[in-house]
Amino acid sequence: MHALKRAGWTAFFGMLPAMVIYIGIALVPIGMSFYYSFFNWDGLSPMKFTGLDNYVMTLKDGIFWKGVSNNIFMMVTGIFGQLPVGLLFALLLNRSLRGIKAYRSVLFMPVVISAVIVSIIWGMVFKIESGLLNGMLDLIGLDAWRQDWLGSPKFGMLSVSITYIWQNYGFFMVIFLAGLQNIPEEIKEAAVMDGATGWKHFWYVTLPMLKETIWVTLIFAISNSFRVFDLIYVMTGGGPAHNTEVMTIYMYNSAFQNMSFGNGSAVSMLILLFSLIAIYAAKLLTQRNR
């Protein structure tokens, strides 16, 4: 009994530093944002309690709902873009070949590159005058298809989403690769002996064994889509006419351009709420399909 208690206290004190750090950098800022969301404050003058006015004002703003729709678009992009691409590369790299680690490192590289650098690189691709994409269209005789890709209300979000997929697919590739390598060899061999090869092997053996991994990647894809900021801010600034603005950019503009920290805090709470709702909805859907 004493040994168990001693082990329990040892585990507690071992976890205590991490718990303190987590509370300090995650829970305390959330609590402060929740508190400030009920006040009108510009950072200098005394705070004035306004109740739910910041939430009401935000929810009545059409620009905010434009940001919500763009975040939903980014979430769909993450789920149906990053996850399949990451899984595809994980399947291709899940083998013992000479130099395979080098290929994995190269494909993972976009994840470790700064979002600002990624934005600049892809901004050069989509640039209207000397951009790589328009240059390629000119080269193959499709100059009529030239666009101001980032400045177009029609193609702005599409261009940003392509960059978003490229930036993050490597993260999901690594997670899927870990899941694939955890599938027991006995199950793979038994499936092959039963005649399951190629597509059948993937659909009836590999994919079911990756259910928990898929759930983890789904959570990351949803949470990342609600946190995206720097990529879009550098590429478009949320323009043109708020067409690529997401909730985080709306929050930034409210807090630091309009100097309304209470309103910015209210937006941050709404972002947290919407992300939790989306994750819970995904959980219900995955549980129903299990």
C-alpha positions in Angstrom: 0.0 0.0 0.0 2.8 2.4 1.0 4.6 1.6 -2.2 1.5 2.4 -4.3 1.1 5.7 -2.5 4.7 6.5 -3.0 4.5 5.7 -6.7 1.3 7.8 -7.0 3.1 10.8 -5.4 6.1 10.3 -7.6 3.9 10.3 -10.7 2.1 13.4 -9.5 5.3 15.4 -8.8 6.7 14.2 -12.1 3.7 15.6 -14.0 3.4 18.8 -11.9 5.9 20.9 -13.9 4.0 20.0 -17.2 0.7 20.7 -15.5 1.9 24.1 -14.3 3.2 25.1 -17.7 -0.1 23.9 -19.4 -2.2 25.9 -16.9 0.0 29.0 -17.4 0.1 29.0 -21.2 -3.3 27.5 -22.0 -5.9 27.7 -19.3 -5.0 31.1 -17.8 -5.1 32.9 -21.2 -8.4 31.3 -21.9 -9.8 32.4 -18.6 -8.4 36.0 -19.1 -10.0 36.2 -22.6 -13.3 35.0 -21.2 -13.1 37.7 -18.5 -12.1 40.5 -20.9 -14.9 39.5 -23.3 -17.4 41.1 -21.0 -15.7 44.5 -21.0 -15.1 47.4 -23.3 -11.4 48.1 -23.2 -8.9 49.7 -25.5 -5.8 48.7 -23.4 -5.3 52.2 -21.9 -8.5 53.6 -20.5 -10.4 51.9 -17.6 -12.4 48.8 -18.4 -16.1 49.2 -18.7 -18.4 46.3 -18.1 -20.7 45.7 -21.1 -22.1 42.2 -20.4 -22.8 40.3 -23.6 -22.6 43.3 -25.9 -19.4 42.2 -27.4 -20.9 38.8 -28.3 -24.1 40.4 -29.7 -22.2 42.9 -31.8 -19.9 40.2 -33.2 -22.8 37.8 -34.0 -24.6 40.6 -35.8 -21.6 41.4 -38.0 -21.8 39.9 -41.5 -18.0 40.1 -41.9 -17.7 37.7 -38.9 -20.0 35.2 -40.5 -18.0 35.5 -43.7 -15.0 34.5 -41.6 -17.0 31.6 -40.2 -17.9 30.3 -43.7 -14.2 30.6 -44.7 -13.1 28.7 -41.7 -15.6 26.0 -42.6 -14.1 26.0 -46.1 -10.6 25.6 -44.6 -11.9 22.7 -42.4 -13.3 20.9 -45.4 -10.0 21.6 -47.2 -8.1 20.1 -44.3 -10.3 17.0 -44.0 -10.7 16.2 -47.7 -7.4 17.6 -48.8 -4.6 17.2 -46.3 -5.8 13.9 -44.9 -6.0 12.0 -48.2 -2.8 13.5 -49.5 -1.0 12.6 -46.2 -2.4 9.1 -46.2 -1.4 8.6 -49.9 2.2 9.6 -49.2 2.3 7.5 -46.0 1.2 4.4 -48.0 3.9 5.1 -50.6 6.6 5.6 -48.0 5.6 2.7 -45.8 8.2 0.3 -47.2 11.9 -0.6 -46.7 13.7 1.0 -49.6 17.1 2.5 -50.0 16.9 6.3 -49.3 13.3 6.1 -48.0 14.2 8.3 -45.0 15.4 11.0 -47.3 12.1 11.0 -49.2 10.2 11.2 -45.9 12.3 14.1 -44.8 11.8 16.0 -48.1 8.0 15.5 -48.0 7.9 16.6 -44.4 9.9 19.7 -45.1 6.9 22.1 -45.7 5.7 21.5 -42.1 8.9 22.9 -40.6 9.1 25.9 -43.0 7.8 29.1 -41.5 4.3 30.0 -42.5 5.5 33.4 -43.6 8.1 31.8 -46.0 5.4 29.4 -47.3 3.1 32.4 -47.9 5.8 34.3 -49.8 6.7 31.3 -51.9 3.2 30.5 -52.9 2.4 34.2 -53.3 5.1 34.2 -56.0 3.3 31.2 -57.6 0.0 33.0 -57.7 1.3 36.4 -58.6 -0.6 38.1 -61.4 2.2 39.5 -63.4 5.2 37.3 -63.0 3.7 34.4 -61.1 4.7 30.8 -62.0 1.1 29.7 -62.5 0.2 32.4 -65.0 3.6 31.9 -66.7 2.8 28.2 -67.2 -0.6 29.1 -68.6 1.1 31.4 -71.1 3.6 28.7 -72.0 0.9 26.2 -73.0 -1.2 28.7 -74.8 -3.9 29.2 -72.1 -3.2 32.8 -71.5 -6.9 33.5 -71.5 -7.1 31.6 -68.2 -4.7 34.0 -66.5 -6.1 35.3 -63.2 -5.3 37.5 -60.3 -5.5 34.3 -58.2 -5.1 35.9 -54.7 -7.0 39.1 -55.6 -10.0 37.3 -57.1 -13.2 36.8 -55.0 -13.8 33.6 -57.0 -10.3 32.1 -56.7 -8.8 33.7 -53.6 -9.9 31.0 -51.1 -9.1 28.2 -53.5 -5.5 29.6 -53.9 -5.1 29.9 -50.2 -6.5 26.4 -49.6 -4.0 24.9 -52.0 -1.2 26.5 -50.1 -2.8 25.3 -46.8 -2.8 21.7 -48.1 0.8 21.9 -49.2 2.0 23.3 -45.9 0.4 20.7 -43.6 0.0 17.4 -45.5 3.4 16.3 -44.2 2.2 16.5 -40.6 -0.6 14.0 -41.3 1.7 11.9 -43.4 3.8 11.3 -40.3 0.8 10.4 -38.2 -0.5 8.0 -40.8 2.9 6.5 -41.3 3.1 5.8 -37.5 -0.3 4.2 -37.7 0.6 2.0 -40.7 3.8 0.8 -38.9 1.7 -0.2 -35.9 -0.4 -2.7 -37.9 0.7 -6.2 -36.9 2.5 -8.1 -39.6 0.5 -11.2 -38.7 -2.7 -9.4 -39.8 -1.1 -8.3 -43.1 0.2 -11.8 -43.8 -3.1 -13.4 -43.0 -5.0 -11.0 -45.3 -2.5 -11.8 -48.2 -3.0 -15.5 -47.6 -6.8 -15.0 -47.9 -6.3 -13.3 -51.2 -6.6 -9.6 -50.1 -4.2 -7.7 -52.2 -4.0 -4.2 -53.6 -7.2 -2.2 -53.2 -9.0 -5.0 -51.2 -6.1 -5.1 -48.8 -6.3 -1.4 -48.3 -10.1 -1.2 -48.0 -10.7 -4.2 -45.8 -7.5 -4.5 -43.8 -5.4 -1.3 -43.7 -8.2 1.3 -43.4 -10.1 -0.4 -40.6 -6.9 -0.7 -38.6 -6.3 3.0 -39.0 -9.7 4.1 -37.5 -8.1 5.5 -34.3 -5.4 7.2 -36.3 -8.0 8.8 -38.6 -9.9 10.0 -35.6 -6.7 11.7 -34.3 -6.0 13.3 -37.6 -9.6 14.5 -37.9 -9.2 16.3 -34.6 -6.0 18.0 -35.7 -7.5 18.9 -39.1 -10.5 20.6 -37.4 -8.5 22.4 -34.7 -5.9 23.6 -37.2 -8.6 25.0 -39.5 -9.9 27.3 -36.8 -6.4 28.4 -35.8 -5.1 29.3 -39.3 -4.0 32.9 -39.3 -0.4 33.8 -40.5 -0.7 31.9 -43.8 -3.8 33.9 -45.0 -2.7 37.1 -43.3 0.6 37.3 -45.2 -0.9 36.0 -48.6 -4.0 38.2 -48.8 -4.6 40.0 -45.5 -8.1 38.7 -45.6 -8.9 40.5 -48.8 -10.1 41.3 -51.3 -13.2 42.8 -49.5 -13.0 40.2 -46.7 -13.3 37.3 -49.2 -10.5 35.4 -47.6 -10.9 36.6 -44.0 -11.2 34.0 -41.4 -12.2 34.3 -37.7 -8.6 34.7 -36.4 -8.0 37.6 -38.8 -11.3 39.2 -37.7 -10.2 38.7 -34.1 -6.8 40.3 -34.8 -8.4 43.3 -36.6 -10.9 43.8 -33.7 -8.3 43.7 -31.0 -5.2 45.4 -32.6 -6.5 47.6 -35.4 -9.8 48.7 -33.8 -8.2 48.6 -30.3 -11.2 46.7 -28.9 -9.7 44.0 -26.8 -13.0 43.1 -25.3 -14.5 42.4 -28.7 -11.4 40.5 -29.8 -11.6 38.4 -26.6 -15.3 37.6 -27.4 -14.3 36.5 -30.9 -11.6 34.2 -29.5 -14.2 32.6 -27.2 -16.5 32.1 -30.2 -13.6 30.5 -32.1 -13.1 28.1 -29.2 -16.8 27.3 -29.0 -17.1 26.6 -32.8 -14.0 24.4 -32.8 -15.3 22.4 -29.9 -18.7 22.0 -31.6 -17.1 20.8 -34.8 -14.9 18.3 -33.0 -17.9 17.0 -31.0 -19.9 16.6 -34.2 -17.0 14.7 -35.8 -16.9 12.5 -32.8 -20.6 11.7 -33.1 -20.2 10.9 -36.8 -17.2 8.6 -36.2 -18.9 6.8 -33.3 -21.9 6.2 -35.5 -19.8 4.6 -38.2 -17.8 2.4 -35.8 
